[in-house]
Amino acid sequence: MSAPPPSIGAHRPELAALDPVFATAMAKEPAGRFDSCGEFARQLTQRLAAHPEPALDPTALAPRAKSPGRRRAVLAGALATTALAVAGGVTLVAGPKLAGTQRPAVPPDPFTGTYRADLGPAIGLDDVADPAAPPAVTRTYGLRSGCRPTGCVMTAQLIGGEPGGPSALVFDQIDGNWVAVALAPDRCRETPEDFWHVFRLRVRPDGGLAGEYTMTAADGCGAMRTVTFTRTRDGGAEGVPDPARQPPRGVSPAQALRGRYRITRATADGTPQPEMNTKVSTDCLRTGDRCMSYFHEPSGDLPLVFENGRWAWSIDSDITCPRSADTARMKATGQDSLPQPPGDPIAKLTGHGHLHRTPPCEIDTDFDETFTRTGD
């Protein structure tokens, strides 16, 4: 037990650069080992990146052209064997901690630990700055992640920093992005509303996460922030829900409503209505039973909430009259059914609604509305 850990490089010279990492992993004293499997995995990855497999001389390989993949296969096999040997070494040193039925080794969770989340100042969904918008904030989250046959899941729990938004999040890996959708109360034009909070993150080269964070409400309030998650330490995730216990993510046909759409309305009394050339993305709760399709352009927003096979919207707010600078109160509602078959993406969506507006630009009429897709 007093002998130093065996050298990997003595048996596999091409892996000599990994000796310091494995020596720490198999240290006889617990204080000398890595604090976590995640730290061990990161150190191993960094060493491999800093000491890649040496470039092969094409001239030297010419006589062996019939087996070009042999060296790569040998190196991969050596790494696999070494990893198993190290896992065994750690097991022998820390035997009392691994009592019970032995299970196959599981790769370390890549995003388990404590992260600082830096959220930029809030701006409009069309990149329009608002001097009165909330400033940048910093929060602290505990994260856990894992993969299973149904996909990769990451859970997050707010553990510090400035309050606001949902305290718990569940991310799914979708098309290379980590996506989380959650509801949390806030105020829209001084009225309490449930806001849809959506995170879309991508992995950064340094192992952190970065992307955008949007907040939208059914009464037409919307904003977005940039967001960056930076790991600050490996621990701190003990109270975060287990990603393996999260139910599978549901899929909704409403997600096919995405891209750019032209919105037109024909009123029953013939009053002309302006067209809207909008952009929309549809974000659904993990259950798949409710979704937010938030249409927006610089002149205005139109939030549609999907549930039970149809979209519905309702807006009650002060507006500026179309042909003057006067202010009026507008109440408008609409319903739009899921097309059959819906198509992916949805090419056209139709529905009906009612518009009421007070003087000086009064109107009270039913209307038909059409959403026509114009691009991505």
Residue pairs with C-beta under 8 A, 6 or more apart in sequence:
1 28
2 28
4 23
5 22
5 23
5 26
5 27
5 89
7 16
7 19
8 15
8 16
8 18
8 19
8 22
8 82
8 85
9 15
9 16
9 17
9 18
9 19
12 78
12 82
14 53
14 54
14 75
14 78
15 78
15 79
15 82
17 47
17 50
17 51
18 44
18 47
18 48
18 51
18 82
20 47
21 40
21 43
21 44
21 47
22 82
22 86
22 89
24 32
24 33
24 34
24 40
24 43
25 33
25 34
25 40
25 86
25 89
25 90
26 33
26 86
26 89
26 90
26 93
27 33
27 93
28 93
30 94
33 90
33 93
34 40
34 43
35 234
35 235
36 108
36 112
36 234
36 235
37 108
38 108
38 109
38 110
38 112
38 113
38 234
39 234
40 108
41 107
41 108
41 110
42 207
53 71
53 72
53 75
56 71
61 68
64 70
84 105
87 105
91 98
109 144
109 145
109 146
110 145
110 207
111 143
111 144
111 145
111 154
111 209
112 143
112 144
112 145
112 234
112 237
113 142
113 143
113 231
113 232
113 233
113 234
113 235
113 236
113 237
114 140
114 141
114 142
114 143
114 159
114 231
114 232
114 233
114 234
114 235
114 236
114 237
115 140
115 141
115 142
115 143
115 208
115 209
115 229
115 230
115 231
115 232
116 138
116 139
116 140
116 161
116 229
116 230
116 232
117 138
117 139
117 140
117 141
117 161
117 227
117 228
117 229
118 136
118 138
118 227
118 228
118 230
119 136
119 137
119 138
119 139
119 213
119 225
119 226
119 227
120 136
120 225
120 226
120 227
121 129
121 133
121 134
121 135
121 136
121 225
122 130
122 133
122 134
122 135
122 215
122 223
122 224
122 225
123 129
123 130
123 133
123 223
123 224
123 225
124 130
124 222
124 223
124 224
124 298
125 214
125 216
125 222
125 223
125 224
125 294
125 296
125 301
126 279
126 296
126 297
126 298
128 298
130 223
133 223
134 223
136 225
137 161
137 162
137 164
138 161
138 162
139 158
139 160
139 161
139 162
139 164
140 158
140 159
140 160
140 161
140 232
141 156
141 157
141 158
141 159
141 169
141 229
142 156
142 157
142 159
142 236
142 237
142 238
142 239
142 240
143 154
143 155
143 156
143 229
143 237
143 240
144 154
144 155
144 237
144 240
144 241
144 242
144 243
145 152
145 153
145 154
145 155
145 171
145 243
146 152
146 153
146 154
146 243
146 244
147 153
148 244
150 248
150 249
151 172
151 173
151 248
151 249
152 172
152 173
153 170
153 171
153 172
153 173
153 243
153 244
153 246
154 170
154 171
154 173
154 178
154 243
155 168
155 169
155 170
155 171
155 240
155 241
155 242
155 243
155 246
156 168
156 169
156 170
156 171
156 180
156 240
157 167
157 168
157 169
157 237
157 239
157 240
157 241
158 165
158 166
158 167
158 168
159 236
159 239
164 186
165 182
165 184
165 195
165 197
165 215
166 182
166 183
166 184
166 197
167 184
168 182
168 241
169 180
169 182
169 199
170 180
170 182
170 241
170 243
170 246
170 286
171 178
171 179
171 180
171 199
171 201
172 178
172 179
172 180
172 249
172 286
173 179
176 202
177 200
177 201
177 202
177 211
178 199
178 200
178 201
178 202
178 203
178 209
178 211
179 198
179 199
179 200
179 201
179 283
180 197
180 198
180 199
181 196
181 197
181 198
181 283
181 284
181 285
181 286
182 196
182 197
182 285
183 194
183 195
183 196
183 197
183 285
184 194
184 195
184 197
185 192
185 193
185 194
185 195
186 192
186 193
186 195
186 215
186 217
187 193
188 195
188 217
188 219
188 220
188 221
189 219
189 221
189 317
191 219
193 217
193 218
193 219
193 221
194 217
194 218
195 215
195 216
195 217
195 221
196 214
196 215
196 216
196 217
196 283
196 292
196 294
197 213
197 214
197 215
198 213
198 214
198 215
198 216
198 283
199 211
199 212
199 213
199 227
200 211
200 212
200 213
201 209
201 210
201 211
201 227
201 229
202 209
202 210
202 211
203 209
204 210
204 228
207 231
208 228
208 229
208 230
208 231
209 228
209 229
210 226
210 227
210 228
210 229
211 226
211 227
212 224
212 225
212 226
212 227
213 224
213 225
213 226
213 227
214 222
214 223
214 224
214 225
214 283
214 294
215 221
215 222
215 223
215 224
216 222
216 223
216 292
216 294
216 303
217 303
218 292
218 303
218 305
218 313
218 314
219 303
219 314
219 315
219 316
219 317
220 300
220 301
220 302
220 303
220 315
220 317
222 294
222 296
222 301
222 303
246 286
247 286
247 287
249 286
249 288
250 284
250 285
250 286
250 287
250 288
250 289
251 288
252 282
252 284
252 288
252 289
252 291
252 306
253 338
253 342
254 282
254 284
254 291
254 293
254 306
254 311
254 338
255 282
255 284
255 291
256 282
256 342
256 343
256 344
256 345
256 346
257 280
257 282
257 293
257 304
257 306
257 311
257 345
257 346
257 349
257 371
258 280
258 281
258 282
258 345
259 279
259 280
259 345
259 373
259 374
259 375
259 376
260 277
260 278
260 279
260 280
260 373
260 374
260 375
260 376
261 277
261 278
261 279
261 280
261 295
261 349
261 371
261 372
261 373
261 374
262 275
262 276
262 277
262 278
262 371
262 372
262 374
263 275
263 276
263 277
263 278
263 295
263 302
263 369
263 370
263 371
264 273
264 275
264 369
264 370
264 372
265 273
265 353
265 367
265 368
265 369
265 370
266 273
266 367
266 368
266 369
267 273
267 355
267 363
267 365
267 366
267 367
268 365
268 366
268 367
269 363
269 365
271 363
271 365
273 367
274 322
276 295
276 297
276 299
276 300
276 302
277 297
277 374
278 295
278 296
278 297
278 302
279 295
279 296
279 297
280 293
280 294
280 295
280 296
281 293
281 294
282 291
282 292
282 293
282 306
283 291
283 292
283 294
284 290
284 291
284 292
284 306
285 291
289 307
290 305
290 306
290 307
291 305
291 306
291 307
292 303
292 304
292 305
292 306
293 303
293 304
293 305
293 306
293 311
294 301
294 302
294 303
294 304
295 301
295 302
295 303
295 304
295 371
296 302
302 313
302 315
303 313
303 315
304 311
304 312
304 313
304 334
304 336
305 311
305 312
305 313
306 338
309 337
309 338
310 335
310 336
310 337
310 338
311 335
311 336
311 337
311 338
311 349
311 351
312 333
312 334
312 335
312 336
313 332
313 333
313 334
313 335
313 353
314 331
314 332
314 333
314 334
315 330
315 331
315 332
315 333
316 329
316 330
316 331
317 329
317 330
318 327
318 328
318 329
318 330
319 327
319 328
319 329
319 330
319 357
320 326
320 327
321 327
321 328
321 360
321 361
322 361
323 361
324 360
324 361
326 360
326 361
328 357
328 358
328 359
328 360
328 361
328 362
329 357
329 358
330 355
330 356
330 357
330 358
331 355
331 356
331 357
332 353
332 354
332 355
332 356
333 353
333 354
334 351
334 352
334 353
334 354
334 369
335 351
335 352
335 353
336 349
336 350
336 351
336 369
336 371
337 350
337 351
339 346
339 348
339 349
339 350
345 373
346 373
347 372
347 373
348 370
348 371
348 372
348 373
349 370
349 371
350 368
350 369
350 370
350 371
351 368
351 369
352 366
352 367
352 368
352 369
353 366
353 367
353 369
354 365
354 366
354 367
355 363
355 364
355 365
355 366
355 367
356 363
356 364
357 363
357 364
